Structure formats: C-alpha cells, structure tokens
Amino acid sequence: MTEQATRTAVISDLALGLARVTEEGAIAAVDWAGKGDKTQVDAAAVDAMRARLQTMAIDGTVVIGEGEKDEAPMLYNGERVGAGGVAVDIAVDPIDGTTLLSKGLAGAISVIALSQRGTMNLPIEVFYMDKIAVGPGAAGAVDINAPVADNLKAVAKALGKSVPDVTVVILDRPRHEQLIKDVRAAGGRVKLISDGDVAAGIQTALWESEIDVLMGIGGTPEGVIAAAALRCTGGEIQCKAWPRDDEERQKCIDAGLDLARVYRTEELCGGDDVLFSATGASTGEMLKGVKLFPGGAWTQTVVMDSRTGTVRRIDTTHRL
C-alpha cells in the first residue's frame, strides 16, 4: 500500500471514529433533554465520549475541553485519551447548547475536532473572544478591525449579493446591543440566537444555510472548534481576546498577551489534517436531533476533512 493510500485509510478510520464519538455523546445527553439540568446534560455526554475516545487508535491530548470554562463536567485540558497511535490535539464541546437541550429547545449539537499534535492554539487567559466568521465565498474579504458596515459591503460583494440580503448571526446578549444596531443601520439582516455559536459559525460555510456572517463575542473554546470546521470547508474566522473585566485584562497583560492580536483560522487550528464531527442532539437548522425508539436510536452527523474538503452527512440507526 502506498503512503497516500495508507494515510487515506487512517484518516477514514479516524473520521468514522470521531463520528461515533459525537453520536454517542448526543445519544447519552438526550436522556436529560428537557429536564432542566444542563450539568447532567454535559456529564452524560462527557462520559460517553470519553469511553469511545479511549478505543480510538490515537495518542490524543485534549487541548480544548469546553467544560473548564463554566465549571461543568468535562474532558479536561491536558487529559490524554486514546488507545495509542497518531499523535493529535483534540478540541471538544460535549454539547454545544447545553442550556438549549436542558430546556428541550432546538439546536444542540455534540462536537469534536482533531488535528496534528501541537497545532491547536487559543489564549487561555480569556473566556471570551470577539469573532467574525464567513464561508469560503467571502474568505479573505473581512477584517475584524474594520467597521461593521465595511465588512457587510465586502461580504455582499464577495457573495454577489446586496447588503440588505446579507444575514448576520449574533448571540442574543446585552453586550451585543450596539453591534445589532450597527448591522441594522448598515442595512443587513440580523438573526439572533440564544446559544450555540459553534453551529452558527459552521453554518456560514454550508451552502444550504441562510447565514452569511457570524459576528460578536462568544466563548474562546468555541472559536477554535469553529476554526477546525472552517479549515475543512474553506471558510475563515478571525478572533480577538475580549477580557470581561479589568481583572481579566490585567491577567492578560501580566501573561504577555497582546490584546490587539488577531487570531486567524490557521493560527487557531493548523496542520495539514483536520477532522471535525458534529452530531445533532436536538433538531436545529444544521442537523436533525437524536430520535429514540424501542431498542435503538437514530442520529444525523456531519463529518469534515480539511485535506479533501469533503463534508459528509451520515444518518445512522443504532441498536442500543
């Protein structure tokens, strides 16, 4: 077998393995859907994902464990997973949208990304980052430091649209009040979401999505996970550290963090081989959620590969 054929076989196995990780995370979490306890949602997904990761032919290090941000159950930063094999970095959000799922709402997904060892990077001193993300059609056209109106014009031109037809997805938070006003003043459309900016960032790069741009402040780990997916689809994300208060700002300064630095897609998630998998937990715009039936479950998963640029949707029936 040639080196390329061997590589293709290994990546194919890893991609399918990642799909199983997020499928099992989503299925486990759905047991807690609508029960109002987001900690249990996370805990169930974490336990299921950790167990499946330990069976994979990887020497994995969890670089980004979402739970550490909000003190939820987690696959913790620095945790080693896998049965031995390819040395990789792992970014995981057991459930992006724990609050959504705990309330029985739409749009929660189980997410994981994988890249070569030492290629994932994030400023650990801050919980949040200011972000702008676009799909492949507008990659290279945006600048996080530019005025909102200028970015909307650039995206519209790149996509062959008029500004009034550009849709910007923004987390519905008080901190985004001025951003929302700026988008509307420029003539753009605003789509507000209550949670789940990983899925929103990814949707900018999916041809069937109505979302053109993600803007605003969201979690730092989510920025890296979205970067992994955008590496696979040819999209782009730019992020800047966003300290929540003076104490966190000083922590950044003491650590030598340049608050003006713009983190670009390949800085957040580099390497030649990036894999990404997401499984719907509750049905949303990107993926259908888990459907339980006597003795089994049905899932829908999207799996991406940066080297081939493929985006595969996998519908799976599981016998439990």
C-alpha positions as CSV (number, residue, x, y, z in Angstrom):
1,M,0.0,0.0,0.0
2,T,1.4,3.4,-0.9
3,E,2.0,6.1,1.7
4,Q,-1.0,8.1,0.3
5,A,-3.3,5.1,0.4
6,T,-2.2,4.4,4.0
7,R,-2.8,7.9,5.0
8,T,-6.3,7.8,3.4
9,A,-7.2,4.7,5.2
10,V,-6.0,6.0,8.6
11,I,-7.9,9.3,8.2
12,S,-11.0,7.5,7.0
13,D,-10.9,5.3,10.1
14,L,-10.4,8.4,12.4
15,A,-13.2,10.3,10.7
16,L,-15.6,7.4,11.3
17,G,-14.3,7.1,14.9
18,L,-15.0,10.7,15.5
19,A,-18.5,10.3,14.2
20,R,-19.0,7.6,16.7
21,V,-17.7,9.8,19.5
22,T,-20.2,12.6,18.8
23,E,-23.1,10.2,18.1
24,E,-22.6,8.5,21.5
25,G,-22.3,11.9,23.2
26,A,-25.5,13.1,21.7
27,I,-27.5,9.9,22.4
28,A,-26.4,9.9,26.1
29,A,-27.2,13.6,26.5
30,V,-30.7,13.3,25.1
31,D,-31.7,11.2,28.2
32,W,-31.6,14.6,30.0
33,A,-33.3,16.7,27.4
34,G,-36.0,18.9,28.8
35,K,-35.2,18.1,32.4
36,G,-33.7,21.5,33.3
37,D,-30.3,20.3,34.4
38,K,-27.5,21.3,32.0
39,T,-24.8,19.9,34.2
40,Q,-26.3,16.4,33.8
41,V,-26.6,17.0,30.0
42,D,-22.8,17.7,29.9
43,A,-21.9,14.9,32.3
44,A,-23.8,12.3,30.3
45,A,-22.2,13.4,27.0
46,V,-18.7,13.6,28.6
47,D,-18.8,10.0,30.0
48,A,-20.0,8.6,26.7
49,M,-17.4,10.5,24.6
50,R,-14.5,9.7,26.9
51,A,-15.3,6.0,26.7
52,R,-15.4,6.0,22.9
53,L,-12.3,8.1,22.6
54,Q,-10.3,5.5,24.6
55,T,-11.0,2.9,21.9
56,M,-9.6,5.0,19.0
57,A,-6.1,4.5,17.5
58,I,-4.8,7.8,18.6
59,D,-2.4,9.3,21.2
60,G,-4.7,12.3,21.9
61,T,-4.3,15.3,24.2
62,V,-7.4,17.3,25.0
63,V,-6.3,20.9,24.3
64,I,-9.7,22.5,24.5
65,G,-12.2,21.0,26.9
66,E,-15.3,23.1,26.9
67,G,-16.3,22.2,30.5
68,E,-13.4,24.1,32.0
69,K,-14.9,27.4,31.0
70,D,-18.1,27.1,33.0
71,E,-17.1,24.5,35.6
72,A,-19.2,21.8,34.1
73,P,-18.3,18.1,33.8
74,M,-15.5,17.9,31.3
75,L,-12.9,16.3,29.2
76,Y,-10.3,18.5,30.9
77,N,-7.4,20.3,29.3
78,G,-4.3,18.1,29.2
79,E,-6.2,14.9,29.5
80,R,-4.7,12.0,27.5
81,V,-7.1,9.8,25.5
82,G,-6.9,7.0,23.0
83,A,-5.5,3.5,22.7
84,G,-2.2,4.7,21.2
85,G,-1.4,5.7,17.6
86,V,-1.4,9.0,15.8
87,A,-0.4,12.0,18.0
88,V,-3.2,14.5,17.8
89,D,-4.7,17.6,19.5
90,I,-8.4,17.4,20.4
91,A,-10.9,20.1,20.9
92,V,-14.3,19.0,22.3
93,D,-17.6,20.5,23.3
94,P,-19.6,17.6,24.5
95,I,-22.8,19.6,23.9
96,D,-22.8,23.0,22.3
97,G,-26.0,24.3,23.6
98,T,-26.4,22.6,27.0
99,T,-29.0,25.1,28.1
100,L,-30.9,24.5,24.9
101,L,-31.0,20.8,25.4
102,S,-31.8,21.0,29.1
103,K,-34.8,23.2,28.2
104,G,-35.9,20.9,25.4
105,L,-35.1,23.5,22.8
106,A,-33.7,23.1,19.3
107,G,-30.2,23.4,18.0
108,A,-27.9,21.5,20.5
109,I,-25.1,19.5,19.0
110,S,-22.2,17.3,20.2
111,V,-18.9,18.4,18.7
112,I,-15.3,17.3,18.4
113,A,-12.3,18.3,16.3
114,L,-8.9,16.7,15.8
115,S,-5.6,18.0,14.3
116,Q,-2.0,17.1,14.4
117,R,-0.2,17.4,17.7
118,G,0.8,21.0,18.6
119,T,-1.5,22.7,16.0
120,M,-4.4,24.0,18.1
121,N,-3.9,27.3,19.8
122,L,-6.0,29.6,22.0
123,P,-5.4,32.4,24.5
124,I,-6.2,30.6,27.8
125,E,-6.2,33.8,29.8
126,V,-9.7,34.8,28.5
127,F,-13.0,33.1,28.4
128,Y,-14.4,35.1,25.5
129,M,-13.2,36.3,22.1
130,D,-14.6,38.8,19.6
131,K,-15.2,36.9,16.4
132,I,-16.1,37.3,12.7
133,A,-16.6,34.2,10.6
134,V,-17.6,33.6,6.9
135,G,-17.8,30.8,4.5
136,P,-15.5,30.1,1.5
137,G,-17.2,32.6,-0.7
138,A,-16.3,35.5,1.5
139,A,-13.0,34.2,2.9
140,G,-10.3,36.9,2.7
141,A,-12.9,39.7,2.4
142,V,-13.5,40.5,6.0
143,D,-11.4,42.3,8.7
144,I,-12.4,42.1,12.4
145,N,-10.9,45.6,12.9
146,A,-13.0,47.2,10.2
147,P,-16.4,48.9,10.8
148,V,-19.4,46.7,10.6
149,A,-20.7,48.5,7.5
150,D,-17.5,47.9,5.7
151,N,-17.5,44.2,6.4
152,L,-21.1,43.8,5.3
153,K,-20.3,45.6,2.0
154,A,-17.2,43.3,1.5
155,V,-19.2,40.2,2.2
156,A,-22.1,41.3,-0.1
157,K,-19.6,42.0,-2.9
158,A,-17.8,38.6,-2.5
159,L,-21.1,36.7,-2.5
160,G,-22.7,38.7,-5.3
161,K,-25.5,40.0,-3.0
162,S,-26.7,43.4,-1.9
163,V,-26.1,44.4,1.7
164,P,-29.9,44.0,2.6
165,D,-29.6,40.4,1.6
166,V,-26.7,39.6,3.9
167,T,-27.7,37.7,7.1
168,V,-25.5,38.1,10.2
169,V,-26.0,35.7,13.1
170,I,-25.3,37.1,16.6
171,L,-25.7,35.7,20.1
172,D,-28.6,37.5,21.8
173,R,-26.7,39.1,24.7
174,P,-26.8,42.6,26.2
175,R,-23.1,43.1,25.2
176,H,-24.2,43.0,21.5
177,E,-26.7,45.8,21.6
178,Q,-24.5,48.2,19.7
179,L,-23.4,45.5,17.2
180,I,-27.0,44.7,16.4
181,K,-27.8,48.4,15.9
182,D,-24.7,48.7,13.6
183,V,-25.7,45.8,11.4
184,R,-29.2,47.1,11.0
185,A,-28.1,50.6,10.4
186,A,-25.8,49.3,7.6
187,G,-28.9,47.6,6.1
188,G,-28.0,44.0,7.0
189,R,-30.3,41.3,8.4
190,V,-29.8,40.2,12.0
191,K,-30.5,36.6,13.1
192,L,-30.4,36.3,16.9
193,I,-29.6,33.0,18.6
194,S,-29.8,32.2,22.3
195,D,-26.9,29.8,22.4
196,G,-24.7,27.7,20.1
197,D,-22.2,29.9,18.2
198,V,-20.2,26.8,17.1
199,A,-23.1,25.7,14.9
200,A,-23.7,29.3,13.8
201,G,-20.1,29.7,12.8
202,I,-20.1,26.5,10.8
203,Q,-23.3,27.4,9.0
204,T,-21.7,30.3,7.4
205,A,-19.8,27.8,5.3
206,L,-22.6,25.4,4.4
207,W,-24.2,26.0,1.0
208,E,-27.7,25.3,2.2
209,S,-27.6,27.8,5.1
210,E,-29.1,31.3,5.0
211,I,-26.3,32.6,7.3
212,D,-23.6,34.6,5.7
213,V,-21.6,36.0,8.6
214,L,-21.1,35.3,12.3
215,M,-20.2,38.4,14.4
216,G,-19.9,39.1,18.1
217,I,-18.4,37.9,21.4
218,G,-18.5,34.2,22.3
219,G,-16.5,31.5,24.1
220,T,-12.9,31.1,23.3
221,P,-13.0,27.3,23.0
222,E,-15.9,27.6,20.6
223,G,-13.8,29.8,18.4
224,V,-11.1,27.1,18.0
225,I,-13.7,24.4,17.3
226,A,-15.4,26.6,14.7
227,A,-11.9,27.2,13.2
228,A,-11.4,23.5,12.8
229,A,-14.7,23.2,10.8
230,L,-13.9,26.2,8.7
231,R,-10.5,24.8,7.9
232,C,-12.3,21.8,6.4
233,T,-14.8,23.9,4.4
234,G,-12.5,26.7,3.2
235,G,-14.2,29.4,5.3
236,E,-12.5,31.9,7.6
237,I,-12.6,33.1,11.2
238,Q,-10.9,35.9,12.9
239,C,-10.8,36.4,16.7
240,K,-9.5,38.8,19.2
241,A,-9.3,38.4,23.0
242,W,-12.1,40.0,24.9
243,P,-11.4,40.4,28.6
244,R,-14.6,40.5,30.7
245,D,-13.3,43.0,33.3
246,D,-10.3,44.8,34.5
247,E,-9.1,41.8,36.5
248,E,-9.1,39.6,33.4
249,R,-7.5,42.4,31.3
250,Q,-4.6,42.6,33.8
251,K,-4.2,38.9,33.8
252,C,-3.8,39.0,30.0
253,I,-1.2,41.9,30.3
254,D,0.7,40.0,33.0
255,A,0.8,36.9,30.8
256,G,2.2,39.0,27.9
257,L,-0.9,38.5,25.8
258,D,-1.3,41.1,23.0
259,L,-4.9,42.2,23.2
260,A,-4.7,43.7,19.8
261,R,-3.6,40.4,18.2
262,V,-5.9,38.9,15.6
263,Y,-6.1,35.1,15.7
264,R,-6.8,33.8,12.2
265,T,-8.1,30.4,11.2
266,E,-4.9,28.5,10.7
267,E,-3.4,30.0,13.9
268,L,-6.4,28.7,15.9
269,C,-6.3,25.3,14.2
270,G,-3.3,24.5,11.9
271,G,-1.8,21.4,10.4
272,D,-2.4,19.6,7.1
273,D,-5.0,17.2,8.5
274,V,-8.0,18.5,10.4
275,L,-11.1,16.4,11.1
276,F,-14.4,17.6,12.5
277,S,-17.5,15.9,13.6
278,A,-20.9,17.1,14.9
279,T,-24.0,15.2,15.8
280,G,-27.4,16.7,16.3
281,A,-28.7,16.3,19.8
282,S,-31.9,18.3,19.4
283,T,-33.1,19.2,15.9
284,G,-31.8,22.5,14.6
285,E,-31.1,24.2,11.3
286,M,-27.8,22.4,10.7
287,L,-28.6,18.8,11.9
288,K,-31.6,16.7,13.0
289,G,-31.6,15.6,16.6
290,V,-31.5,12.2,18.1
291,K,-34.6,10.1,17.7
292,L,-35.1,7.4,20.3
293,F,-37.2,4.3,19.6
294,P,-37.6,1.0,21.4
295,G,-34.2,-0.7,21.4
296,G,-32.3,1.9,19.5
297,A,-31.7,5.4,18.3
298,W,-31.3,7.4,15.0
299,T,-28.7,10.1,14.6
300,Q,-27.5,12.6,12.0
301,T,-23.9,13.6,11.9
302,V,-21.7,15.9,9.7
303,V,-18.0,14.8,9.3
304,M,-15.4,17.1,7.6
305,D,-11.9,16.5,6.4
306,S,-9.6,19.5,5.7
307,R,-7.3,17.8,3.2
308,T,-10.1,16.6,0.9
309,G,-12.5,19.4,1.7
310,T,-15.3,16.8,2.0
311,V,-18.4,17.4,4.1
312,R,-20.3,14.2,4.7
313,R,-23.7,13.8,6.3
314,I,-24.2,10.4,8.0
315,D,-27.6,9.1,9.0
316,T,-27.2,6.2,11.4
317,T,-29.5,3.8,13.1
318,H,-28.0,2.4,16.4
319,R,-29.1,-0.7,18.2
320,L,-28.7,0.0,21.9
